[in-house]
Amino acid sequence: MQPRDGQKPFSRFAWLGREINEISPTFFKFFSKLPGTIQRSIKVTLPFAMLAIITVLPLDLDSKVQHALATFVCVSLLWTLGGLPLPVTALLVPVLLTFYGIFPHPADALVPFADPVVYLLMGGLILAAAFQKHGVDKRLAYYVVSRFGGDIPKVLLAFMLVAALLSMWISNTATVALLIPVVLGVAARVQEDKGRLSVLFLIGIGIGSALGGMATVTGSAPNAVASALIAQRTTWSFVDWMKIGLPTSMMLLATSWYVLQRTFPVTSRRLDTDPIRDELKRMGPLTQGEKKTLAIFLPTVALWIGGASIGGLFGLEPGFMSATIVALTAAVLLFLSRTLEWQDARSISWDIFLIIGAGLALGRGLQVSGAAEWMAAMIAGATGELHILIVMVVVAFVSVLLSNFMSNTATAAILAPVLISVADAMGVDLKFLVLVCGLSVSLSFVTPIGTPPFTLIFSTGMVSRKDLARGGLMVTVPAALIVVLMVFLMVGFGAV
Amino acid sequence: MKVLVVGGGKLGSMVIRQLRKNPRLEIVVADPHRNPCAVAEDRLCDFHLRVHVTPLNFKEVVDRVKPDLVVLARTTEDWEQSDVPMGAQYVAGMERELTKGDVPVLPVSEQVMGLH
């Protein structure tokens, strides 16, 4: 069987150019035809040229505002164009902020890199490494799918649900990497329609993992960025995020399950799930490693949710029961109990912590210098007397659009600090805009370059760009509106 | 004896060179590239099947080639997944899925072959 749509599943960098070429204006068509070395030079030179131009431009602005704006534009362009690896651009943020004197002391520029949310995410990723090492994730996947029977809509729901459940606690990419072989193995059991069925299931797990990642702070790095920025201004906890993230995620899951079935109809009705049952049987009872992982993971989740009350009962320091310290305690216990070796933790994408730290530092720099206030005044002036709901819709679609072409975390890191000041200028609760942005950036499933999970799905060769765009668009539009509605209602009624 | 080598990149070529020590073996390479290493540089295989082998089409490929043995010889680099987080785990999962059929399948480690 040849890859569909004439795509070359292994020439990712070749089609990346074509992808942009097909959907972008003439400038990008021209840009993509330039030799690779010239493209790379432009991607690096342009951001620094803009940095220099904005720095020396005779603007009627306070010098700190102007310099912070120059830094913001340069870093945003580097993250958007990918002129430098994302973590390298992240390292540039404290360098520029200190160079311009926005933070007179280096420590001020580096403190955000040690924000509690960075360590919360670190603890979550170490827990996820234990899940993967001992196959807890695989057992859960097999268990849920085998329980849902062979009816195809139910199997789709099972795959999406498993993807969502796993990606609440482990990375979306890891979830998709685990489920793709399982999905293709199951779809291969159908005689007719197996190509269409695999498209349906693959896009289903991709979307399921993205939606599940919205549910918890540890589920996805943009959540951590948004959460940390909110926590700098108001009381905000792990549970507060779940109050909005979990119901939104489940509502979106149900909607996308319905939409996907209509977008990719299949003629087969039933599927043989016996191989999954056989596999589950072959796995036997829980292994020692699985038991130890669950014995640490389950109390951790319980403490993340009810830590404050439980700690109060035992007279423990409130700080000790914070989500971050609980996550770090769990991480230490995993190593103490030999459930994990340090070698296992090496597979964690450590660069994500630099990007989160840089996003928070950039946000702090924009606020301290007054640049965020200036940008917010410009945006608020342009939006005029628009209803907050309309502004939220605009924020949602801008976030979705950007995150389909650049890193979700970087998108949240760029937009969220500005949105906080926009909310201040409009005189509304900052959560209206920051939560919409933080949740909407996860809806990046229209292009294969949006997020690594969709890169993996595309690389199977079973899903064409057209399939991704069609499925992604059909789900994204209602999903973005649901996010806006949920945030509007939950924040508006004071539920979060 | 017919051997199907899945992957015609660097690792695939090394595997085929070993198999070639036995001239009685008939070797078929499955690789989606127009001119993979094993074909372009070494012309090591008897037949090149231009196909991207996944769990979804594996049975069809096996029915078509009818090999006595399948050797999985693809690296993370062959999959162009070496710079994607979890790319290695994804590739390992895909290859593991191929070992579940009725035909004997041997995955070859790139570490053992000295590619890592």
Interface residues (C-beta under 8 A of the other chain):
Chain A: M1 Q2 P3 K8 P9 F10 S11 R12 F13 Q132 S171 T173 A174 V176 A177 L178 I180 P181 V182 L184 G185 A187 A188 K194 G195 S198 P275 S347 S349 P452 T455 L456 S459 T460 G461 M462
Chain B: P32 H33 R50 V51 H52 T54 P55 L56 N57 F58 K59 E60 V61 D78 W79 E80 Q81 V84 P85 M86 G87 Q89 Y90 G93 M94 R96 E97 K100
